[in-house]
Amino acid sequence: MEKVVEMINITKMFPGVIANADVNFDLRKGEIHVLLGENGAGKTTLMNVLYGLYQAEKGDLIVKGEKVKFKGPSDAIAAGIGMVHQHFMLVHNFTVAESIILGSEPKKGLQINMKKAKEDVENLAKKYGFNINPNDVIENITVGQQQKVEILKALYRGADILILDEPTAVLTPQEIEELGNILHNLTKEGKSVILITHKLKEVMSMSNRVTIVRRGRVIDIVETSKTNIDELAELMVGRKVNLKVDKKETEIGDVILKIDDLKALDGRELPVLNGVELELHKGEILGIAGVDGNGQSELIEVITGLRKSKSGKVIFKGKDITGLTPRQVSAEGIGHVPEDRHKRGLVLKYSLAENAVLGNHFNKPFSKGIVLDFVKVKEYAKKLIKEFDVRTPNENVYAASLSGGNQQKLVVAREISKDPDMIIVAQPTRGLDVGAIEYIHRRLVQERDSGRAVLLVSLELDEIISLSDRIAVMYDGKIVGILNSEDATEQKLGILMAGGTLDK
């Protein structure tokens, strides 16, 4: 088959780190090729070289049979390469059509021809089976739809080689299936797709070939039809990985958190929590399942003090904590791993050491009056980095320089190490590889076994079912059902998540 991309002996270095070492990779016309590897393995770096964001120290790049040297993304786009990044790059108050044409606007004289822009977007969406409205505003559409906008943006610019970085990290199970159909439609049209992912189920269902990268080097290239999930996990991590969560029967304790008829509004002043009732016990993991946008995020924000409620109560350890500030909530003994690590979890331009003590920086031993004791801060950060296997050259690098999964590990490490009575974890394994997922799952079970209460919010049904002792399903701002984990199946949860009811 015709090769549309060849990367030969690519070496890319950063200060103190070899991100890619003599990597060979090729992409065939009309295939979906997965780049699989742990966090920090060098997958995104390699694709940033292909997209012109980085220049390699060594190696050759051949696109559609011609040797090329990209000075920047505009050169890659001109060569027919499009990239959808893990964290989308959209203007939130633009419409879908405005976002897609940005920088390549159709003109009518000196004016932008919005009528033609909308027609072009509609035709493009129809051609590839995207269900999207050009007039919708970006901030009002789901994350799954925002991703479609990013893909359409690349196609609008003439991309026939698409790079998708962690495309399923923020999608619901239904949206993942829809994305799979879209990608297969694209390859039928002769487009070629590179997927960067850690999710082995999606690798098996979406791809034709898999290149496994470990610590900057290619370990193997396999045909998807000739491999399986266990083999891929072992190749990726370099050891056997237990993909099932081992957890023993738990000693359920007293109620630690009680949520009583909680109501709240969203950013547009519309009802988003419509009378939530919930109880969480010590020594249990309570999972909250639901399609994105049904009030899960707002529920966490109200509990943690990030959003004001309209009415109702949040009772923690017998005390009404409704309306406390985030710092006060934390001081009461609630840890919080937020769903968006960039927005709420980290200060990207701070060092790992500074991020490791965020929210605790004003307490001893980290605080010396009005200044930080950096010796103590760095000692503490080193301990967390080692214990939670955060892959980094040292504790002084900016959080922004870590891979997404390593950033997540740092946030989880910080919150668990505060020794809270209850920990709220939202999308704890978003963007993590199987090795890191296995570790974080084990840590959450350890927290529960030591008598802590864990409130788990995740869009990954596998994760919810395997980790939780009980599962509450949210739909339209309410808890519509609570199942014991042994009674829960994807099918039952799916019915409740869609607003249906289970037959008694």
C-alpha positions as CSV (number, residue, x, y, z in Angstrom):
1,M,0.0,0.0,0.0
2,E,1.0,3.6,-0.7
3,K,2.8,5.3,2.2
4,V,1.7,8.9,2.7
5,V,4.0,9.6,5.6
6,E,7.5,8.2,6.5
7,M,9.5,9.3,9.5
8,I,13.0,7.9,9.4
9,N,15.4,7.9,12.4
10,I,13.7,10.8,14.0
11,T,15.6,12.1,17.1
12,K,14.2,15.0,19.2
13,M,15.8,16.2,22.4
14,F,14.9,18.7,25.1
15,P,17.2,19.9,27.9
16,G,18.0,16.7,29.8
17,V,15.6,14.5,28.0
18,I,15.7,12.5,24.7
19,A,12.0,12.5,23.8
20,N,12.4,10.5,20.5
21,A,15.4,8.3,19.8
22,D,15.8,7.1,16.2
23,V,12.1,6.6,15.7
24,N,10.8,5.0,12.5
25,F,7.1,5.4,11.7
26,D,5.0,5.2,8.5
27,L,1.4,5.8,7.6
28,R,-0.4,4.2,4.7
29,K,-3.1,5.7,2.6
30,G,-6.6,5.0,3.9
31,E,-5.5,3.5,7.3
32,I,-6.0,4.3,10.9
33,H,-2.7,3.9,12.6
34,V,-2.5,4.2,16.4
35,L,0.6,5.5,18.3
36,L,0.4,3.7,21.6
37,G,2.5,4.3,24.7
38,E,2.7,5.4,28.3
39,N,2.6,9.0,29.4
40,G,5.8,10.7,28.5
41,A,6.8,8.0,26.0
42,G,7.2,10.6,23.2
43,K,4.1,10.0,21.1
44,T,2.9,13.7,21.1
45,T,6.4,15.0,20.6
46,L,6.8,12.8,17.5
47,M,3.5,14.0,16.0
48,N,4.5,17.6,16.9
49,V,7.6,17.0,14.7
50,L,5.3,15.8,11.9
51,Y,3.0,18.8,12.3
52,G,6.0,21.3,12.2
53,L,5.6,22.5,15.8
54,Y,9.0,21.0,16.6
55,Q,12.0,20.5,14.4
56,A,13.9,17.2,14.9
57,E,17.7,17.2,15.6
58,K,18.1,14.3,13.3
59,G,16.1,12.2,10.8
60,D,14.1,12.6,7.6
61,L,10.4,13.4,7.0
62,I,8.8,12.1,3.8
63,V,5.2,13.2,3.0
64,K,3.5,11.8,-0.1
65,G,6.8,10.6,-1.5
66,E,8.6,14.0,-1.1
67,K,11.3,14.8,1.4
68,V,10.1,17.8,3.4
69,K,11.3,20.1,6.2
70,F,8.5,21.9,8.0
71,K,9.4,25.2,9.6
72,G,6.0,25.5,11.3
73,P,2.4,24.2,11.3
74,S,1.5,26.3,8.2
75,D,4.0,24.2,6.1
76,A,2.4,21.0,7.4
77,I,-1.2,22.3,6.7
78,A,-0.1,23.3,3.2
79,A,1.2,19.7,2.7
80,G,-2.3,18.4,3.7
81,I,-1.6,17.5,7.4
82,G,-4.1,18.5,10.1
83,M,-3.8,18.0,13.9
84,V,-6.5,18.0,16.6
85,H,-4.8,18.6,19.9
86,Q,-5.8,17.0,23.2
87,H,-6.8,20.4,24.6
88,F,-8.9,22.0,21.9
89,M,-7.9,25.4,20.5
90,L,-11.3,27.1,19.9
91,V,-12.6,30.6,20.6
92,H,-15.4,30.0,23.0
93,N,-17.7,32.9,21.9
94,F,-17.4,32.1,18.2
95,T,-20.0,30.0,16.3
96,V,-19.1,26.7,14.8
97,A,-18.8,28.2,11.3
98,E,-16.6,31.1,12.5
99,S,-14.3,28.6,14.3
100,I,-13.9,26.4,11.3
101,I,-13.1,29.1,8.8
102,L,-10.9,31.2,11.1
103,G,-7.7,32.1,9.2
104,S,-9.1,30.7,5.9
105,E,-12.2,32.9,5.5
106,P,-14.1,33.0,2.2
107,K,-14.2,36.6,1.0
108,K,-16.8,38.6,-0.9
109,G,-14.8,41.7,-1.8
110,L,-13.2,42.9,1.5
111,Q,-15.9,41.3,3.6
112,I,-16.1,37.7,5.0
113,N,-18.7,35.7,3.1
114,M,-20.5,34.1,6.0
115,K,-23.3,32.7,3.8
116,K,-20.7,30.7,1.8
117,A,-18.8,29.8,5.0
118,K,-22.0,28.2,6.5
119,E,-22.8,26.4,3.3
120,D,-19.2,25.0,3.1
121,V,-19.4,23.8,6.7
122,E,-22.8,22.2,6.2
123,N,-21.7,20.4,3.1
124,L,-18.4,19.2,4.7
125,A,-20.3,18.0,7.8
126,K,-22.9,16.1,5.6
127,K,-20.2,14.5,3.5
128,Y,-18.5,12.9,6.5
129,G,-21.5,12.2,8.7
130,F,-21.0,14.9,11.3
131,N,-24.2,16.0,13.0
132,I,-23.4,19.6,13.8
133,N,-25.1,23.1,13.5
134,P,-22.9,25.8,12.0
135,N,-24.8,28.5,14.0
136,D,-24.2,27.0,17.5
137,V,-21.8,28.9,19.8
138,I,-18.7,26.9,20.9
139,E,-19.2,27.4,24.6
140,N,-22.8,26.0,24.4
141,I,-21.9,22.7,22.7
142,T,-20.6,19.5,24.3
143,V,-17.0,18.5,24.3
144,G,-17.7,15.8,21.7
145,Q,-19.2,18.4,19.4
146,Q,-16.2,20.7,20.0
147,Q,-13.9,17.9,18.9
148,K,-16.0,17.5,15.7
149,V,-15.4,21.2,15.0
150,E,-11.6,20.7,15.4
151,I,-11.7,17.8,12.9
152,L,-13.9,19.8,10.5
153,K,-11.5,22.7,10.8
154,A,-8.6,20.5,9.6
155,L,-10.7,19.0,6.8
156,Y,-11.8,22.5,5.7
157,R,-8.1,23.4,5.2
158,G,-7.7,20.4,2.9
159,A,-6.1,17.9,5.3
160,D,-6.0,14.3,4.0
161,I,-3.7,13.2,6.8
162,L,-5.2,13.8,10.3
163,I,-3.4,13.5,13.6
164,L,-5.8,13.1,16.6
165,D,-4.1,13.5,20.1
166,E,-6.1,11.5,22.7
167,P,-9.4,12.0,20.9
168,T,-11.5,9.9,23.2
169,A,-10.2,11.3,26.5
170,V,-13.2,13.6,27.0
171,L,-16.0,11.7,25.2
172,T,-18.9,9.6,26.4
173,P,-19.3,6.0,25.2
174,Q,-21.8,7.0,22.6
175,E,-19.6,9.8,21.3
176,I,-16.6,7.4,21.1
177,E,-18.7,5.1,18.9
178,E,-19.7,8.0,16.8
179,L,-16.1,9.2,16.4
180,G,-15.1,5.6,15.3
181,N,-17.8,5.8,12.6
182,I,-16.6,9.3,11.5
183,L,-13.0,8.1,11.2
184,H,-14.0,5.0,9.2
185,N,-15.9,7.3,6.9
186,L,-12.8,9.5,6.4
187,T,-10.6,6.5,5.6
188,K,-13.2,5.3,3.0
189,E,-12.7,8.7,1.3
190,G,-9.0,8.0,1.1
191,K,-7.9,10.0,4.2
192,S,-5.3,8.6,6.6
193,V,-5.5,9.0,10.3
194,I,-3.0,8.8,13.1
195,L,-4.5,8.3,16.6
196,I,-2.5,9.0,19.7
197,T,-4.2,7.1,22.5
198,H,-3.8,4.9,25.6
199,K,-7.2,3.3,25.4
200,L,-6.8,-0.3,24.4
201,K,-10.5,-0.9,23.7
202,E,-10.5,1.9,21.2
203,V,-7.2,0.7,19.7
204,M,-8.8,-2.7,19.0
205,S,-12.1,-1.3,17.5
206,M,-10.7,1.7,15.5
207,S,-7.3,0.9,14.1
208,N,-5.6,-1.1,11.3
209,R,-2.0,-1.0,12.8
210,V,-0.4,0.0,16.1
211,T,3.1,1.4,16.7
212,I,4.1,1.0,20.3
213,V,6.5,3.6,21.8
214,R,8.2,3.2,25.1
215,R,10.5,5.8,26.6
216,G,11.1,7.5,23.2
217,R,11.8,4.3,21.2
218,V,9.6,2.2,18.9
219,I,9.2,-1.2,20.6
220,D,7.0,-2.9,18.0
221,I,4.6,-2.4,15.1
222,V,1.7,-4.8,15.0
223,E,-1.4,-5.5,12.9
224,T,-4.5,-4.9,15.1
225,S,-6.2,-8.0,13.8
226,K,-3.3,-10.1,15.0
227,T,-3.0,-8.8,18.6
228,N,-5.2,-8.4,21.7
229,I,-5.6,-6.0,24.7
230,D,-3.4,-8.0,27.1
231,E,-0.5,-8.2,24.6
232,L,-0.7,-4.5,23.8
233,A,-0.8,-3.5,27.5
234,E,2.4,-5.6,28.1
235,L,4.2,-4.2,25.1
236,M,3.3,-0.7,26.2
237,V,4.4,-0.9,29.8
238,G,7.1,-3.6,29.5
239,R,5.5,-5.9,32.1
240,K,2.2,-7.8,32.6
241,V,-0.6,-5.4,33.6
242,N,-3.6,-6.3,35.7
243,L,-6.5,-4.6,33.9
244,K,-9.0,-5.8,36.4
245,V,-9.4,-3.9,39.7
246,D,-8.7,-6.2,42.7
247,K,-10.8,-5.1,45.6
248,K,-12.0,-7.0,48.6
249,E,-15.3,-6.5,50.5
250,T,-15.4,-3.2,52.3
251,E,-16.4,-2.2,55.8
252,I,-19.1,0.4,55.1
253,G,-19.0,3.0,57.9
254,D,-21.2,5.9,58.9
255,V,-22.6,8.5,56.5
256,I,-19.9,11.2,56.0
257,L,-21.6,13.3,53.3
258,K,-25.3,14.0,52.9
259,I,-26.7,16.0,50.1
260,D,-30.2,17.2,50.7
261,D,-32.5,18.6,47.9
262,L,-29.6,20.5,46.3
263,K,-30.5,23.0,43.5
264,A,-28.1,25.2,41.5
265,L,-27.9,27.2,38.3
266,D,-25.4,26.9,35.5
267,G,-23.4,29.8,33.9
268,R,-26.4,30.9,31.8
269,E,-28.6,31.1,35.0
270,L,-30.5,28.0,33.9
271,P,-31.4,25.2,36.4
272,V,-28.6,22.5,36.3
273,L,-29.1,20.7,39.7
274,N,-32.8,19.9,40.3
275,G,-33.0,18.5,43.8
276,V,-30.0,16.2,44.2
277,E,-30.3,13.7,47.1
278,L,-27.3,11.6,47.9
279,E,-25.5,9.9,50.8
280,L,-21.8,8.8,50.9
281,H,-20.4,6.5,53.6
282,K,-17.0,6.1,55.0
283,G,-15.1,3.2,53.5
284,E,-17.0,3.2,50.2
285,I,-16.4,4.3,46.6
286,L,-19.6,5.9,45.3
287,G,-19.5,6.3,41.5
288,I,-21.5,8.9,39.7
289,A,-22.3,7.9,36.1
290,G,-24.0,10.0,33.5
291,V,-23.7,11.5,30.0
292,D,-21.5,14.6,30.2
293,G,-23.6,17.7,30.9
294,N,-26.2,16.3,33.2
295,G,-25.0,18.2,36.3
296,Q,-22.1,16.0,37.5
297,S,-19.6,18.8,37.2
298,E,-21.8,21.4,38.9
299,L,-22.6,19.0,41.8
300,I,-18.8,18.7,42.5
301,E,-18.4,22.5,42.2
302,V,-21.2,23.1,44.8
303,I,-19.7,20.5,47.2
304,T,-16.2,22.0,46.9
305,G,-17.3,25.6,47.1
306,L,-16.6,26.5,43.5
307,R,-20.3,27.2,42.8
308,K,-23.1,28.7,44.9
309,S,-26.3,26.6,45.4
310,K,-29.8,28.1,45.1
311,S,-31.2,25.9,47.9
312,G,-30.6,22.6,49.7
313,K,-27.8,21.5,51.9
314,V,-24.4,19.8,51.8
315,I,-23.7,18.2,55.2
316,F,-20.2,16.8,55.8
317,K,-19.4,15.0,59.1
318,G,-22.6,16.3,60.5
319,K,-21.8,20.0,59.7
320,D,-23.5,22.2,57.1
321,I,-20.7,23.2,54.7
322,T,-23.0,24.7,52.1
323,G,-21.5,27.9,50.7
324,L,-18.1,27.6,52.3
325,T,-15.1,28.8,50.2
326,P,-12.9,26.1,48.5
327,R,-10.1,26.7,51.1
328,Q,-12.6,26.2,53.9
329,V,-14.0,23.0,52.3
330,S,-10.4,21.7,51.9
331,A,-9.7,22.5,55.6
332,E,-12.8,20.5,56.6
333,G,-11.1,17.4,55.2
334,I,-12.3,17.1,51.5
335,G,-9.7,16.4,48.8
336,H,-10.5,17.3,45.2
337,V,-9.0,16.0,42.0
338,P,-10.8,18.2,39.4
339,E,-11.9,17.0,36.0
340,D,-9.9,19.8,34.2
341,R,-6.3,19.6,35.4
342,H,-5.3,22.7,33.5
343,K,-8.2,24.9,34.6
344,R,-8.5,23.8,38.2
345,G,-5.7,21.4,39.1
346,L,-2.4,23.0,38.3
347,V,-0.8,26.4,37.6
348,L,1.0,25.4,34.4
349,K,3.7,28.1,34.8
350,Y,4.6,27.0,38.3
351,S,7.2,24.3,39.0
352,L,6.2,20.8,40.0
353,A,7.4,21.6,43.5
354,E,5.1,24.6,43.8
355,N,2.2,22.7,42.4
356,A,2.8,19.8,44.8
357,V,1.9,22.0,47.8
358,L,-0.9,24.1,46.2
359,G,-3.7,24.5,48.7
360,N,-1.4,23.5,51.5
361,H,1.3,26.1,50.9
362,F,0.2,28.3,53.8
363,N,0.5,25.6,56.3
364,K,3.6,24.3,58.1
365,P,6.2,22.9,57.2
366,F,5.9,24.7,53.8
367,S,5.3,28.2,55.1
368,K,7.8,30.3,57.0
369,G,5.7,33.3,57.9
370,I,4.9,35.1,54.6
371,V,7.4,33.1,52.5
372,L,7.7,29.5,51.4
373,D,10.3,27.2,52.8
374,F,11.5,25.9,49.4
375,V,13.8,23.3,50.9
376,K,10.8,21.6,52.5
377,V,8.6,22.2,49.5
378,K,11.2,20.5,47.2
379,E,11.7,17.6,49.6
380,Y,7.9,17.0,49.7
381,A,7.6,17.2,45.9
382,K,10.5,14.7,45.4
383,K,8.7,12.3,47.7
384,L,5.4,12.6,45.7
385,I,7.2,12.3,42.4
386,K,8.8,9.1,43.5
387,E,5.8,7.5,45.2
388,F,3.4,8.3,42.4
389,D,5.9,7.6,39.5
390,V,5.6,11.1,37.9
391,R,7.9,11.0,34.9
392,T,9.9,14.2,35.0
393,P,13.6,15.2,34.8
394,N,13.2,16.9,38.3
395,E,10.9,18.8,40.5
396,N,11.9,22.2,39.2
397,V,10.4,21.9,35.7
398,Y,7.2,23.7,34.9
399,A,4.0,21.7,35.1
400,A,3.3,22.7,31.5
401,S,6.3,20.7,30.3
402,L,4.8,17.3,31.6
403,S,2.6,15.0,29.5
404,G,-1.1,15.1,30.4
405,G,-1.0,11.8,32.3
406,N,2.0,12.9,34.4
407,Q,0.2,16.2,35.2
408,Q,-2.8,14.1,36.4
409,K,-0.6,11.9,38.5
410,L,0.8,15.0,40.3
411,V,-2.7,16.3,41.1
412,V,-3.8,12.9,42.4
413,A,-0.6,12.6,44.5
414,R,-1.1,16.1,46.0
415,E,-4.8,15.5,46.9
416,I,-4.3,12.0,48.4
417,S,-1.3,13.1,50.3
418,K,-3.3,15.8,52.1
419,D,-4.8,12.9,54.1
420,P,-8.5,14.0,53.6
421,D,-11.5,12.2,55.2
422,M,-13.2,12.2,51.8
423,I,-11.8,12.6,48.4
424,I,-13.7,13.7,45.3
425,V,-12.1,12.4,42.1
426,A,-13.5,13.6,38.7
427,Q,-12.3,11.8,35.6
428,P,-9.2,10.5,37.5
429,T,-7.7,8.6,34.6
430,R,-8.6,11.0,31.8
431,G,-5.7,10.8,29.3
432,L,-3.7,8.2,31.3
433,D,-2.0,5.0,30.0
434,V,-2.8,1.5,31.4
435,G,0.1,1.5,33.8
436,A,-0.9,4.8,35.3
437,I,-4.6,3.8,35.4
438,E,-3.7,0.6,37.2
439,Y,-1.7,2.6,39.8
440,I,-4.4,5.2,40.4
441,H,-7.2,2.7,40.6
442,R,-5.1,0.7,43.2
443,R,-4.5,4.0,45.2
444,L,-8.2,4.8,45.2
445,V,-9.1,1.3,46.5
446,Q,-6.4,1.7,49.2
447,E,-8.0,5.0,50.2
448,R,-11.4,3.3,50.5
449,D,-9.9,0.3,52.4
450,S,-8.3,2.7,54.9
451,G,-11.8,4.0,55.8
452,R,-11.9,7.1,53.6
453,A,-14.9,8.0,51.5
454,V,-14.4,8.3,47.7
455,L,-16.8,10.1,45.5
456,L,-15.9,9.1,41.9
457,V,-17.2,10.9,38.9
458,S,-16.2,9.4,35.5
459,L,-17.5,9.1,32.0
460,E,-15.7,5.8,31.7
461,L,-18.4,3.2,32.5
462,D,-15.8,0.4,32.8
463,E,-14.0,2.5,35.5
464,I,-17.3,3.3,37.4
465,I,-18.4,-0.4,37.4
466,S,-15.0,-1.9,38.4
467,L,-14.1,0.7,41.1
468,S,-17.5,1.6,42.7
469,D,-19.3,-0.1,45.6
470,R,-22.4,1.7,44.7
471,I,-23.3,3.7,41.5
472,A,-25.6,6.7,41.3
473,V,-26.8,7.8,37.9
474,M,-27.4,11.4,37.1
475,Y,-29.8,12.6,34.4
476,D,-31.0,16.1,33.9
477,G,-29.7,17.4,37.2
478,K,-31.1,14.6,39.4
479,I,-30.0,11.2,40.8
480,V,-32.4,8.9,38.8
481,G,-31.2,5.6,40.3
482,I,-28.6,4.0,42.6
483,L,-27.3,0.4,41.9
484,N,-25.0,-1.8,43.9
485,S,-21.9,-2.5,41.7
486,E,-22.7,-6.3,41.5
487,D,-26.1,-5.5,39.9
488,A,-24.8,-2.8,37.5
489,T,-24.2,-3.5,33.8
490,E,-23.3,-1.1,31.0
491,Q,-26.8,-1.8,29.6
492,K,-28.6,-0.9,32.8
493,L,-26.5,2.2,33.4
494,G,-27.0,3.2,29.8
495,I,-30.8,3.1,30.1
496,L,-30.7,5.3,33.2
497,M,-28.2,7.7,31.7
498,A,-30.5,8.2,28.8
499,G,-33.4,9.0,31.1
500,G,-35.1,5.6,30.9
501,T,-36.3,3.5,33.8
502,L,-35.3,-0.1,34.8
503,D,-38.1,-2.7,35.0
504,K,-38.6,-3.9,38.5
